[in-house]
Amino acid sequence: MTPNADHTLDTRGLLCPEPVMMLHNAVRDAQSGDVIEVVATDPSTERDIPKFCQFLGHELLHHEQRGEEWYYWIRRA
């Protein structure tokens, strides 16, 4: 079951480092505890987004791949 998102960030078609840079901005604008859903087509997000969360202390609630798209749900610290 996927978490409910407070914000959705569509990074489809963008390549590294743009998805993570956009996520950084979205996290900065969100409130503590908000859930941000990220949709991406860049396979490098499988590596970059979990590392981003770990480094900055945000919680990666769930992630999944659907065809050529990756989905991430992140709770802002």
C-alpha positions in Angstrom: 0.0 0.0 0.0 1.4 3.4 -1.0 1.4 6.3 1.5 -0.8 9.3 1.0 1.3 12.2 -0.2 1.0 15.9 0.8 3.0 16.9 -2.3 3.8 15.3 -5.6 7.1 16.1 -7.5 7.1 15.0 -11.2 10.6 14.7 -12.4 9.8 12.5 -15.4 12.2 13.1 -18.3 14.9 14.8 -16.1 18.3 13.3 -15.6 20.7 13.3 -12.7 21.2 15.6 -10.8 17.9 17.4 -11.5 15.5 15.0 -9.8 17.5 15.2 -6.5 17.9 19.0 -6.8 14.2 19.4 -7.3 13.6 17.1 -4.3 15.9 19.2 -2.2 13.8 22.3 -3.0 10.5 20.5 -2.4 11.8 19.2 1.0 12.8 22.8 1.9 9.4 24.1 1.1 7.5 21.3 2.9 6.6 21.1 6.6 8.1 18.6 9.0 6.2 15.3 8.7 4.9 16.1 5.2 5.1 13.2 2.7 6.5 14.0 -0.8 5.8 11.6 -3.6 8.5 11.7 -6.4 7.9 10.3 -9.8 11.0 9.7 -11.9 12.2 8.1 -15.1 16.0 8.4 -14.4 17.2 5.0 -13.1 20.0 6.7 -11.1 17.2 7.9 -8.7 17.3 4.3 -7.3 20.7 5.2 -5.9 20.4 8.9 -5.4 17.1 9.3 -3.5 17.8 6.8 -0.8 21.2 8.3 -0.2 19.7 11.8 -0.1 17.2 10.7 2.5 19.9 8.9 4.6 22.3 11.8 4.5 19.7 14.4 5.4 17.6 12.3 7.9 14.4 12.1 5.9 12.4 8.8 5.9 12.0 6.9 2.7 8.6 5.4 3.4 8.2 3.3 0.3 9.5 3.0 -3.3 8.5 1.0 -6.3 9.1 0.7 -10.0 6.2 0.7 -12.4 7.4 -0.1 -15.9 9.9 2.7 -16.8 8.9 4.9 -13.8 10.1 4.9 -10.3 8.0 6.2 -7.4 9.3 7.3 -4.0 7.4 8.5 -0.8 9.6 10.5 1.5 8.6 11.9 4.9 10.4 15.2 5.7 12.3 15.2 8.9 
